[in-house]
Amino acid sequence: MDISKKLLIVTFSIFALFTVLLITASHSILLESFSDLEEQDTEKNTGKIEQAIAWEIMSIDRTARDWAFWDDTYDFVNTLNPQYIESNLDGNTLYSLDLNLMLFVNKSGALVYPMSVDLINETVVPVPEGIMEGIDSGVLIAHNDTDYIHGVVLLDNGPMLVVCRPILTGPGESPHAGTLIFGKYLDDSYRTFLENRTKTSLELYTLNQEMPPDFQEAFNKIALGEKSPFIILGNERVAGYFALRNTTGEPVAIVRADYPRELYEQGEKTLYYIYIFLLISGIATGAAAKFSIDRLLVSRLITIDNFLKKVKRDKDTSKKLEMEGEDEIHRLSKGINDMLFSIRLAEQELRASEYEKKFILDSLEEIVVLRDPEFNVRWANQAALKNRDLLMIENKETALNIPVNDREISPGLQLPGAPIWTDHEFTSPEGKTWLLRLKPICGETGNIIAYLETGVEITERKKYEIELFRAKQDAEVANYAKSEFLANMSHELRTPLNSIIGFSDLLHDKVYGELNARQLKAVGNISGSGKHLLNLINEILDLSKVEAGGFELHYSTFWLADVFAEVRDMLFPFAASKGIKLELEIEKDLPGIYGDRERITQVLSNLMTNAVKFSNENSCVRVKASQNNNFIEVSVSDEGIGIAAEDHDKLFKPFSQIDSSSSRKYQGTGLGLALVKEIVQLHGGAVWFKSEVGKGSTFGFSIPLHV
């Protein structure tokens, strides 16, 4: 496809896109405006219908005021004068007032004279039960001279507009003698009257009826205090809603008014005319732009294209392109001439560079091979030619598991310039092992145009790796067997030990009878030795869990001072037997720690026990705790024998002690400090120490306040 056709497509595509954008924007903006106008018009018309019902209530109220603020009515409620009935309350009274209900209630709330008719059938009917319930509950009773009660009451025969006024001798003249109640049904005849008056279709649903979804949605919005809803019922109708409220102001019914979508339809017609105008304008503008571009640009570009085709066909970079004018295309022609000159120079430099690269690659001991997409050898250095078995396509297919007719190694290798190497090992018939690396070379479009392969002999290295792997496997098996043995033996020993300790404690407490002094001492020695052995087993089990990765921490928030006090009370008898003082220095306002309280107690107990054990008699053990940023630092210092510098490396290693002889003065297993280090590191902290022979030692640790 030539550039003229492409420009035609691009030009008309741009103008088509521009026209579509204009049409879309116009459609969105104008239709939204018409929709807003339609909503406003619907709300306005619905408000008129709501106002018509409000005027009906006002009309009933005017009639109620005329009757309620009348001296004869005031006397009638008190005296029930028959003459008032004969003169004013005949059979046509309610029909002339266009009311269904007129009730006279005295001040005590008793109904003294009721009138209730069916205006459609022109018959006398009983007072509805809902009205009587409202009178009995006081909802429809005026309690003072200024009360004005009005609203909708839901009855079995339908909703009724009710107006209640206090009976007075005149407006504002006290005291009132009772309540006058007027009522009118919102029946089908009244709705027909409203429809004819407002030229709309009306539907009404009450709370005691099952509402359609749109009525229920509108009623819920009004009940939440939102504005009157506006709902589109289809392409031809739109509806507005308003609520009818009872005498307490709560919505009890909802009315829907339907209107034709004339305003919206008119807006759509206007939009169609705009669309046609924009379409015609776009076509005309695109045609004019195409003609101008062809004359000023395309014809000159075709001249350049023909020149370049001739240079390519003749492979003659000495030609020059002549182009008239002083614009960008003229400057382009000069750039093409300069480029052709640069190409001639580059060809000369390339030939020299290729000779240098070939000399360097042939001097390498590693093999370097360039293959085409079908995996055939395109070029190989001298090292590769000496190992021709590595160049065989059949060997490569077996070693690299690459089909020779498949141009793709993997989808990821098709990315242009992706630095992806694929490593494979290949064993030659002579028994040599080679590490072969393969990388695809991709063109500008992302397709593979060649493969670069390098290789180095790794026979000796492979032997070493195999020996190292076997040694690692043997070490892992031995370590696993050790952990399994320690865990199993610890479990097997703890069960009888717990029994020995339990029964020896029972004997020591004389549960089974009295013992003499020698027997008590022997039983005490059994219990003490058993507990010591149980503690040793627990430490071995803990260390095995740590090495196996199954050591768990149970986090909670606690105060370090409580842990210090607990450990001090536990070690006090031991320290007192050697005359050693235990001093605690805790920083004021030290915050709580989030960690495993039991394990932190174990850490502090191990450090303080070691300090007391290795301290001289009548000396002092000091424990300090302070906050450093987000960490708590704890140190335990003693005035004991100290540790020589050459023995520092033995610390914190399992089963390692400074004095490992069988006749050593200080007993122990060498597990305490190892567990201290593991527990602190599991908390995200660190341990440290400093010691000098003859002056004592200080062991410390730090843990974060929060995990």
URQUIDA-V282870 format. One record per residue. N is the residue number from 1. SS is DSSP state (H for helix, E for strand, C for the rest). PSI is psi in degrees with one decimal (NA if undefined). Layout:
BEGIN
N_SS_PSI, N_SS_PSI
END
This chain:
BEGIN
1_C_125.0, 2_C_171.0, 3_H_-28.3, 4_H_-44.3, 5_H_-38.7, 6_H_-43.9, 7_H_-37.2, 8_H_-45.0, 9_H_-45.3, 10_H_-44.4, 11_H_-52.2, 12_H_-28.7, 13_H_-42.2, 14_H_-47.4, 15_H_-33.6, 16_H_-42.7, 17_H_-42.7, 18_H_-41.2, 19_H_-42.7, 20_H_-42.1, 21_H_-42.4, 22_H_-43.1, 23_H_-43.0, 24_H_-45.2, 25_H_-43.4, 26_H_-43.9, 27_H_-45.9, 28_H_-47.0, 29_H_-49.4, 30_H_-42.4, 31_H_-36.3, 32_H_-38.3, 33_H_-45.3, 34_H_-36.7, 35_H_-40.2, 36_H_-42.2, 37_H_-39.8, 38_H_-41.3, 39_H_-43.6, 40_H_-42.0, 41_H_-40.3, 42_H_-44.0, 43_H_-38.3, 44_H_-47.3, 45_H_-38.1, 46_H_-36.7, 47_H_-34.0, 48_H_-40.4, 49_H_-42.9, 50_H_-37.8, 51_H_-34.5, 52_H_-40.9, 53_H_-36.5, 54_H_-38.2, 55_H_-34.7, 56_H_-41.6, 57_H_-39.9, 58_H_-37.1, 59_H_-43.6, 60_H_-38.6, 61_H_-38.5, 62_H_-41.7, 63_H_-41.2, 64_H_-38.4, 65_H_-40.4, 66_H_-41.3, 67_H_-38.7, 68_H_-32.7, 69_C_49.9, 70_C_131.3, 71_H_-40.9, 72_H_-38.6, 73_H_-40.6, 74_H_-44.6, 75_H_-37.8, 76_H_-40.8, 77_H_-32.8, 78_H_-33.7, 79_H_-16.3, 80_C_50.5, 81_C_120.9, 82_H_-30.4, 83_H_-34.1, 84_H_-39.0, 85_H_-45.7, 86_H_-36.0, 87_H_-34.6, 88_H_-23.5, 89_C_57.9, 90_C_-172.6, 91_C_-16.4, 92_C_1.2, 93_H_-52.9, 94_H_-33.0, 95_H_-39.3, 96_H_-31.7, 97_H_-8.3, 98_C_46.1, 99_C_151.1, 100_C_-15.5, 101_E_135.0, 102_E_117.3, 103_E_135.9, 104_E_118.7, 105_E_129.1, 106_E_-179.6, 107_C_-26.4, 108_C_-1.9, 109_C_11.7, 110_C_137.9, 111_E_114.9, 112_E_-26.9, 113_E_115.3, 114_E_149.6, 115_E_122.9, 116_E_124.9, 117_E_162.3, 118_E_107.6, 119_C_-30.7, 120_C_-49.5, 121_C_-7.6, 122_C_52.0, 123_E_154.3, 124_E_131.8, 125_C_159.2, 126_C_158.0, 127_C_128.6, 128_C_145.1, 129_H_-35.9, 130_H_-36.4, 131_H_-41.1, 132_H_-37.8, 133_H_-38.0, 134_H_-36.0, 135_H_-45.2, 136_H_-36.7, 137_H_-10.6, 138_C_1.2, 139_C_-34.0, 140_C_18.3, 141_C_132.8, 142_C_124.0, 143_C_-12.3, 144_C_177.9, 145_C_-19.0, 146_C_3.2, 147_C_137.0, 148_E_106.1, 149_E_126.1, 150_E_154.6, 151_E_-168.8, 152_E_133.2, 153_E_126.9, 154_E_120.3, 155_E_169.7, 156_C_-34.6, 157_C_2.7, 158_E_174.9, 159_E_146.7, 160_E_134.3, 161_E_124.4, 162_E_134.6, 163_E_129.9, 164_E_131.2, 165_E_143.8, 166_E_140.8, 167_E_116.9, 168_C_166.2, 169_C_-15.5, 170_C_166.1, 171_C_123.7, 172_C_6.0, 173_C_120.9, 174_C_165.6, 175_C_162.1, 176_C_151.4, 177_C_-8.7, 178_E_-155.4, 179_E_135.9, 180_E_124.9, 181_E_123.0, 182_E_143.4, 183_E_147.6, 184_E_129.4, 185_E_140.4, 186_C_67.9, 187_C_-174.8, 188_H_-37.1, 189_H_-37.6, 190_H_-39.4, 191_H_-37.5, 192_H_-39.1, 193_H_-44.0, 194_H_-40.1, 195_H_-42.0, 196_H_-34.3, 197_H_-37.2, 198_H_-4.3, 199_C_39.4, 200_C_168.5, 201_E_125.4, 202_E_140.8, 203_E_142.9, 204_E_133.2, 205_E_143.3, 206_E_172.1, 207_C_-31.1, 208_C_14.8, 209_C_154.0, 210_C_116.3, 211_C_146.2, 212_C_162.4, 213_H_-42.9, 214_H_-35.3, 215_H_-41.9, 216_H_-41.9, 217_H_-45.4, 218_H_-39.6, 219_H_-40.0, 220_H_-40.4, 221_H_-43.7, 222_H_-38.5, 223_H_-28.7, 224_C_1.8, 225_C_9.7, 226_C_167.7, 227_C_165.0, 228_C_128.1, 229_C_156.8, 230_E_118.9, 231_E_132.6, 232_E_123.9, 233_C_-9.2, 234_C_-163.7, 235_C_-19.2, 236_C_-16.2, 237_E_151.3, 238_E_149.6, 239_E_144.9, 240_E_151.1, 241_E_147.7, 242_E_155.8, 243_E_149.4, 244_E_131.4, 245_E_152.8, 246_C_-170.4, 247_C_-15.4, 248_C_3.5, 249_C_3.8, 250_C_140.4, 251_E_131.2, 252_E_-10.1, 253_E_159.3, 254_E_139.9, 255_E_135.4, 256_E_132.0, 257_E_123.6, 258_E_140.3, 259_E_149.0, 260_E_148.9, 261_C_55.4, 262_H_-42.6, 263_H_-42.0, 264_H_-39.6, 265_H_-38.9, 266_H_-37.8, 267_H_-39.7, 268_H_-39.2, 269_H_-41.4, 270_H_-40.0, 271_H_-38.3, 272_H_-41.5, 273_H_-39.4, 274_H_-40.0, 275_H_-44.5, 276_H_-42.5, 277_H_-44.1, 278_H_-37.1, 279_H_-45.3, 280_H_-40.4, 281_H_-41.2, 282_H_-42.5, 283_H_-43.4, 284_H_-43.8, 285_H_-40.1, 286_H_-40.7, 287_H_-42.5, 288_H_-40.9, 289_H_-39.9, 290_H_-44.3, 291_H_-42.4, 292_H_-41.6, 293_H_-40.9, 294_H_-41.9, 295_H_-40.5, 296_H_-20.6, 297_H_-53.5, 298_H_-45.3, 299_H_-37.3, 300_H_-35.0, 301_H_-33.4, 302_H_-37.1, 303_H_-44.2, 304_H_-41.8, 305_H_-42.7, 306_H_-36.7, 307_H_-44.5, 308_H_-35.8, 309_H_-39.5, 310_H_-40.7, 311_H_-41.5, 312_H_-41.3, 313_H_-43.5, 314_H_-12.5, 315_C_42.6, 316_C_101.5, 317_C_8.7, 318_C_-8.2, 319_C_159.8, 320_C_145.1, 321_C_126.0, 322_C_124.5, 323_C_128.0, 324_C_161.7, 325_C_171.4, 326_C_28.4, 327_C_-166.6, 328_H_-35.7, 329_H_-37.3, 330_H_-42.1, 331_H_-31.4, 332_H_-41.6, 333_H_-39.3, 334_H_-39.5, 335_H_-35.8, 336_H_-42.1, 337_H_-42.8, 338_H_-38.2, 339_H_-41.4, 340_H_-38.9, 341_H_-40.9, 342_H_-34.6, 343_H_-40.7, 344_H_-42.1, 345_H_-39.5, 346_H_-37.4, 347_H_-40.0, 348_H_-44.2, 349_H_-35.5, 350_H_-41.9, 351_H_-39.3, 352_H_-39.7, 353_H_-40.4, 354_H_-38.7, 355_H_-42.2, 356_H_-44.1, 357_H_-40.4, 358_H_-40.0, 359_H_-43.6, 360_H_-46.7, 361_H_-34.8, 362_H_-21.3, 363_C_-7.3, 364_C_147.4, 365_C_-24.7, 366_C_149.8, 367_E_142.4, 368_E_123.1, 369_E_137.2, 370_E_123.5, 371_E_152.5, 372_C_174.6, 373_C_-23.4, 374_C_6.6, 375_C_15.3, 376_C_147.4, 377_E_123.7, 378_E_-35.2, 379_E_146.0, 380_E_145.2, 381_C_178.8, 382_H_-36.5, 383_H_-36.9, 384_H_-37.4, 385_H_-26.2, 386_H_-18.0, 387_C_68.5, 388_H_-21.5, 389_H_-24.6, 390_H_-15.1, 391_H_-9.0, 392_C_131.9, 393_H_-37.9, 394_H_-41.5, 395_H_-38.4, 396_H_-38.6, 397_H_-38.0, 398_H_-44.1, 399_H_-44.3, 400_H_-8.0, 401_C_43.3, 402_C_120.6, 403_C_130.2, 404_C_-22.7, 405_C_0.8, 406_C_118.7, 407_C_-9.3, 408_C_134.8, 409_C_-47.9, 410_C_158.6, 411_H_-33.3, 412_H_-22.0, 413_H_-6.6, 414_H_-5.9, 415_C_131.4, 416_C_128.2, 417_C_11.9, 418_C_122.2, 419_C_71.9, 420_C_120.7, 421_C_139.9, 422_E_119.9, 423_E_136.9, 424_E_154.4, 425_E_143.5, 426_E_131.6, 427_E_121.2, 428_C_163.8, 429_C_-25.3, 430_C_-3.4, 431_C_5.4, 432_C_143.4, 433_E_129.3, 434_E_142.2, 435_E_111.3, 436_E_132.1, 437_E_133.0, 438_E_134.2, 439_E_130.0, 440_E_146.4, 441_E_119.9, 442_E_149.0, 443_C_-175.4, 444_C_-28.6, 445_C_-2.9, 446_C_-5.1, 447_C_151.3, 448_E_125.8, 449_E_-16.3, 450_E_170.6, 451_E_135.8, 452_E_126.4, 453_E_132.6, 454_E_158.6, 455_E_147.6, 456_E_143.7, 457_E_129.2, 458_C_31.4, 459_H_-50.8, 460_H_-39.5, 461_H_-37.4, 462_H_-40.6, 463_H_-44.0, 464_H_-41.1, 465_H_-39.6, 466_H_-45.1, 467_H_-40.9, 468_H_-39.7, 469_H_-41.9, 470_H_-40.5, 471_H_-38.3, 472_H_-42.2, 473_H_-43.5, 474_H_-41.6, 475_H_-39.9, 476_H_-40.8, 477_H_-43.1, 478_H_-42.4, 479_H_-41.0, 480_H_-41.7, 481_H_-39.4, 482_H_-47.2, 483_H_-41.9, 484_H_-42.7, 485_H_-45.9, 486_H_-43.2, 487_H_-44.9, 488_H_-44.7, 489_H_-37.3, 490_H_-44.1, 491_H_-41.0, 492_H_-34.4, 493_H_-30.1, 494_H_-33.9, 495_H_-54.4, 496_H_-32.2, 497_H_-41.8, 498_H_-37.5, 499_H_-43.6, 500_H_-45.6, 501_H_-41.6, 502_H_-48.5, 503_H_-34.4, 504_H_-36.1, 505_H_-38.3, 506_H_-41.7, 507_H_-41.2, 508_H_-33.8, 509_C_6.1, 510_C_35.4, 511_C_-35.9, 512_C_7.1, 513_C_173.1, 514_C_146.8, 515_C_150.8, 516_C_178.2, 517_H_-42.8, 518_H_-39.8, 519_H_-41.9, 520_H_-41.6, 521_H_-42.1, 522_H_-43.6, 523_H_-39.2, 524_H_-40.4, 525_H_-38.5, 526_H_-47.2, 527_H_-44.9, 528_H_-44.0, 529_H_-39.2, 530_H_-43.1, 531_H_-38.8, 532_H_-43.5, 533_H_-37.9, 534_H_-39.9, 535_H_-40.4, 536_H_-43.9, 537_H_-41.8, 538_H_-40.4, 539_H_-40.1, 540_H_-43.3, 541_H_-41.8, 542_H_-44.1, 543_H_-37.3, 544_H_-39.0, 545_H_-40.2, 546_H_-47.4, 547_H_-32.2, 548_H_-4.0, 549_C_17.3, 550_C_14.3, 551_C_121.3, 552_C_145.5, 553_C_142.0, 554_C_103.4, 555_C_143.5, 556_E_166.1, 557_E_129.5, 558_E_168.1, 559_C_132.4, 560_H_-31.3, 561_H_-36.2, 562_H_-39.3, 563_H_-42.5, 564_H_-46.0, 565_H_-40.3, 566_H_-46.0, 567_H_-39.2, 568_H_-44.5, 569_H_-35.3, 570_H_-37.7, 571_H_-6.5, 572_H_-45.3, 573_H_-42.0, 574_H_-46.1, 575_H_-39.9, 576_H_-32.0, 577_H_-22.4, 578_C_4.4, 579_C_29.0, 580_C_133.9, 581_E_139.6, 582_E_112.3, 583_E_131.1, 584_E_126.4, 585_E_99.1, 586_E_128.3, 587_C_140.2, 588_C_145.1, 589_C_33.8, 590_C_124.9, 591_C_169.3, 592_C_156.6, 593_E_140.0, 594_E_102.6, 595_E_-167.8, 596_C_105.4, 597_H_-41.6, 598_H_-41.6, 599_H_-35.6, 600_H_-36.7, 601_H_-40.7, 602_H_-41.4, 603_H_-50.7, 604_H_-37.1, 605_H_-42.9, 606_H_-45.5, 607_H_-44.3, 608_H_-34.9, 609_H_-43.8, 610_H_-40.4, 611_H_-44.0, 612_H_-40.7, 613_H_-43.6, 614_C_8.5, 615_E_151.2, 616_C_158.2, 617_C_149.5, 618_C_34.1, 619_C_-160.0, 620_E_141.4, 621_E_122.7, 622_E_133.7, 623_E_124.5, 624_E_144.1, 625_E_132.4, 626_E_164.5, 627_E_133.9, 628_E_100.7, 629_C_-120.1, 630_C_20.6, 631_E_151.8, 632_E_125.4, 633_E_130.3, 634_E_133.9, 635_E_144.2, 636_E_118.1, 637_E_141.9, 638_C_171.5, 639_C_45.0, 640_E_-146.2, 641_C_-22.7, 642_C_174.2, 643_C_131.6, 644_C_153.3, 645_H_-35.4, 646_H_-12.9, 647_H_0.6, 648_H_-32.4, 649_H_-16.4, 650_H_-15.4, 651_C_152.5, 652_C_16.3, 653_C_137.5, 654_C_137.9, 655_C_23.4, 656_C_130.8, 657_C_154.2, 658_C_-48.4, 659_C_102.8, 660_C_9.5, 661_C_159.1, 662_C_-17.9, 663_C_23.9, 664_C_151.6, 665_C_-40.1, 666_C_124.4, 667_C_158.2, 668_C_168.8, 669_C_-16.5, 670_C_13.9, 671_C_-20.1, 672_H_-54.9, 673_H_-32.6, 674_H_-42.0, 675_H_-37.3, 676_H_-48.6, 677_H_-44.7, 678_H_-43.4, 679_H_-44.0, 680_H_-42.8, 681_H_-32.9, 682_H_-27.6, 683_C_-2.8, 684_C_20.5, 685_C_-165.6, 686_E_157.8, 687_E_155.8, 688_E_170.3, 689_E_160.2, 690_E_140.8, 691_E_151.1, 692_E_133.7, 693_C_130.2, 694_C_-9.8, 695_C_-7.7, 696_E_-179.2, 697_E_155.9, 698_E_119.8, 699_E_137.9, 700_E_164.7, 701_E_159.5, 702_E_139.9, 703_E_150.1, 704_E_150.6, 705_C_-36.0, 706_C_149.9, 707_C_NA
END
